Amino acid sequence: MKGLENGLSRREFLSNTSKASLAIGLAGTGILSACAGDANGEDKAVLVTSFTQTPLAYDYAALAPNIDAMTMEIHYTKHAASYAKSLGEAIADEKVDTNKPLEDVLAEVSKYTTKMRNNGGGHYNHELFWKVMAPNAGGKPTGDLAAAIDSSFGSFDEFVSQFDTAAKTRFGSGWAWLVVGADKKLAVGSTANQDNPLMDVSDFKGTPLLGLDVWEHAYYLNYQNKRPDYVSAFWNVVNWNTVAERFAAASV
């Protein structure tokens, strides 16, 4: 399977990705019908996450040499799949209404068990991670997203520097994030373990646009203890089309 090309228009991207991928992930949950009834439903659907694992949009080897095939396969089929399976158990045990998106559960995750927090976060984080990467990607964003980055950070290079610092200095396991805050401004930060900025228990809050997994299982086979090298390589595979679509939806 091929990843998205950077030249896709916003309408093409929504048609090819939002409708197709979300239809696979959300079929039978009631979420699609809920989104369809909203005048901004097509935009908002970009921000909706299913409770089940969705297929990768590219082959395991497609992001090499930045992320090697074996790491991708193990990461997707073992680690991420385990989070999805355990999340399914948690929602059954805790009688969660899956007609609403996972984002709603995470927003009040303090009401649920540790199992829900860890696996709901782990599933959401990985579903986003796969989408914000693509083969033949990287480079720099354009349009409204580029302007927002310049406005919030001063320049793209300064944004990258702050994001790199968040990723490299996260002690132990966790994630680095670019988010849109409640004030519609962009911000960079990190969370521990499988927490994310949607959670009511998180000190760093916002709608995630871009997330980088800095758990060792995400990079150790290729980079060993050299997390900074992995973080630097990440920029070669960032799918700015997806990030821009998420920004447009979150900014409405």
VOGU-3710 file (C-alpha; in Angstrom, 3 decimals, decimal comma):
1> mkglenglsr> 0,000/0,000/0,000  1,206/3,464/-0,771  1,239/6,422/1,559  -0,232/9,787/0,726  1,580/12,176/-1,586  2,375/15,628/-0,228  0,618/17,228/-3,200  -2,876/16,029/-2,307  -5,466/18,748/-2,013  -7,541/19,094/1,121
11> reflsntska> -10,645/17,764/-0,645  -8,753/14,792/-2,106  -7,211/13,974/1,252  -10,569/13,973/2,986  -12,068/11,834/0,269  -9,243/9,298/0,185  -8,382/9,104/3,857  -11,066/10,472/6,142  -13,901/8,658/4,414  -12,096/5,420/3,611
21> slaiglagtg> -10,001/4,893/6,734  -12,649/6,102/9,149  -15,281/3,971/7,458  -13,137/0,902/8,126  -12,425/1,839/11,712  -15,846/3,167/12,670  -18,230/0,885/10,832  -20,843/-0,399/13,218  -20,029/2,025/16,032  -22,583/4,717/15,226
31> ilsacagdan> -19,845/7,370/15,133  -20,008/7,824/11,377  -23,713/8,613/11,412  -23,186/11,080/14,234  -20,499/12,906/12,254  -22,541/12,903/9,066  -25,293/14,909/10,682  -22,998/17,835/11,430  -22,440/20,607/8,877  -18,746/20,344/9,775
41> gedkavlvts> -18,907/16,569/10,081  -16,468/15,839/7,278  -13,859/18,086/8,895  -14,516/16,874/12,430  -14,315/13,231/11,353  -10,570/13,743/10,926  -10,354/14,016/14,721  -12,445/10,928/15,501  -10,803/7,697/16,657  -12,385/4,259/16,632
51> ftqtplaydy> -12,093/1,788/19,504  -10,595/-0,803/17,139  -7,261/-1,017/15,367  -7,363/0,245/11,774  -5,144/-0,988/8,910  -1,885/0,720/8,121  -1,970/2,880/4,989  1,476/1,622/3,923  3,714/-1,449/4,114  5,898/-2,150/7,129
61> aalapnidam> 9,012/-1,350/5,094  7,618/1,850/3,579  9,220/4,195/6,103  12,707/2,660/5,922  15,464/3,550/6,536  14,000/6,037/9,013  11,903/3,340/10,674  12,834/-0,219/9,736  10,344/-2,868/8,657  10,836/-5,199/11,623
71> tmeihytkha> 10,275/-2,393/14,128  7,105/-1,322/12,303  5,752/-4,859/12,143  6,418/-5,623/15,801  5,183/-2,206/16,875  1,908/-2,490/14,945  1,103/-6,198/15,308  2,289/-6,701/18,893  2,428/-3,488/20,924  -0,386/-1,503/19,304
81> asyakslgea> -2,540/-4,581/18,789  -2,208/-5,405/22,476  -3,448/-1,946/23,453  -6,447/-2,315/21,142  -7,287/-5,764/22,529  -7,011/-4,628/26,144  -9,054/-1,518/25,387  -11,799/-3,770/24,037  -11,774/-5,691/27,304  -11,893/-2,486/29,332
91> iadekvdtnk> -14,837/-1,004/27,456  -16,751/-4,273/27,860  -15,986/-4,505/31,585  -16,805/-0,840/32,221  -19,800/-0,735/29,870  -18,551/2,181/27,782  -20,887/3,575/25,135  -18,946/3,068/21,890  -21,413/5,182/19,912  -19,313/8,108/21,058
101> pledvlaevs> -15,667/8,475/19,997  -12,703/7,387/22,052  -11,796/11,072/22,469  -14,856/11,520/24,717  -13,717/8,697/26,994  -10,200/10,105/27,248  -11,574/13,537/28,161  -12,968/12,025/31,361  -10,584/9,116/31,777  -10,216/9,825/35,510
111> kyttkmrnng> -13,666/8,233/35,905  -12,376/4,927/34,610  -9,857/2,287/35,640  -6,101/2,341/35,129  -6,635/-0,316/32,475  -8,833/2,082/30,512  -6,360/4,926/30,911  -3,325/2,932/29,835  -4,929/1,088/26,945  -7,261/3,839/25,782
121> gghynhelfw> -4,286/6,161/25,660  -2,051/3,565/24,060  -4,596/2,819/21,356  -5,363/6,468/20,591  -1,696/7,451/20,532  -0,722/4,710/18,115  -3,703/5,247/15,805  -2,579/8,867/15,475  1,094/7,924/15,130  0,512/5,736/12,072
131> kvmapnaggk> -1,479/8,495/10,382  1,025/11,307/10,883  3,711/9,347/9,045  3,907/8,410/5,367  6,455/7,328/2,755  7,734/10,061/0,460  6,836/12,601/3,134  8,778/14,979/5,360  9,781/18,464/4,318  7,830/21,423/5,683
141> ptgdlaaaid> 4,138/22,255/6,051  2,511/24,923/3,927  -0,568/27,128/4,053  -2,480/27,833/7,251  -0,525/25,296/9,303  2,814/26,827/8,312  1,506/30,280/9,181  0,261/29,065/12,562  3,624/27,471/13,333  5,431/30,702/12,466
151> ssfgsfdefv> 2,983/32,694/14,601  3,256/30,378/17,615  6,968/29,549/17,554  8,584/32,263/15,458  9,736/29,888/12,732  9,521/26,279/11,598  13,081/25,655/12,762  12,241/26,901/16,253  9,182/24,644/16,347  11,328/21,645/15,378
161> sqfdtaaktr> 13,865/22,570/18,050  11,193/22,747/20,767  9,547/19,503/19,621  12,929/17,736/19,505  13,675/18,891/23,047  10,300/17,612/24,287  10,956/14,226/22,671  14,584/13,865/23,715  14,128/14,981/27,323  10,989/12,979/28,150
171> fgsgwawlvv> 12,322/10,795/30,965  11,604/7,123/30,436  8,709/6,229/28,157  6,221/8,652/26,675  5,237/10,887/23,776  6,051/14,308/22,326  3,168/16,382/20,954  2,154/19,333/18,826  -1,326/20,417/19,901  -3,944/23,094/19,378
181> gadkklavgs> -4,937/24,498/22,754  -8,299/25,837/23,880  -7,054/29,284/22,838  -6,507/27,941/19,275  -2,755/28,477/19,649  -0,189/25,798/18,888  1,947/24,357/21,691  4,575/21,657/22,134  4,890/19,355/25,134  5,177/15,748/26,247
191> tanqdnplmd> 3,346/13,174/28,342  4,512/10,100/30,205  3,715/6,501/29,373  0,541/6,308/27,239  -1,084/9,487/28,530  -1,983/12,175/26,015  -3,126/15,821/25,973  -6,818/14,875/25,622  -6,905/13,339/29,088  -8,341/15,207/32,043
201> vsdfkgtpll> -5,454/13,822/34,112  -2,795/15,387/31,879  -0,964/18,574/32,853  -0,378/19,292/29,156  -3,678/19,664/27,292  -4,884/20,279/23,762  -6,022/18,557/20,579  -3,109/16,493/19,227  -1,986/17,289/15,701  1,329/15,425/15,713
211> gldvwehayy> 2,626/12,792/18,106  5,957/10,986/18,356  6,315/7,722/20,271  9,517/7,757/22,332  9,028/4,414/24,040  12,131/2,303/23,372  10,118/-0,303/21,475  9,483/2,358/18,802  13,141/2,663/17,859  15,484/0,323/19,755
221> lnyqnkrpdy> 16,090/-2,297/17,037  17,568/0,312/14,706  18,749/3,122/16,975  19,471/1,306/20,277  19,987/3,984/22,932  20,309/6,833/20,394  16,893/8,400/20,813  18,053/11,757/19,367  18,894/10,048/16,057  15,425/8,509/15,925
231> vsafwnvvnw> 13,822/11,867/16,702  15,801/13,515/13,910  14,820/10,779/11,436  11,142/11,239/12,295  11,024/14,530/10,373  11,745/12,612/7,148  8,437/10,745/7,400  6,037/13,331/8,872  2,838/13,443/6,836  2,115/17,167/6,867
241> ntvaerfaaa> -1,117/16,598/4,921  -2,603/14,744/7,871  -1,279/17,267/10,387  -2,751/20,118/8,328  -6,138/18,399/8,115  -6,184/17,905/11,855  -5,235/21,546/12,361  -8,056/22,718/10,096  -10,600/20,576/11,945  -9,371/21,544/15,403
251> sv> -9,368/25,234/14,531  -13,065/25,347/13,569
//
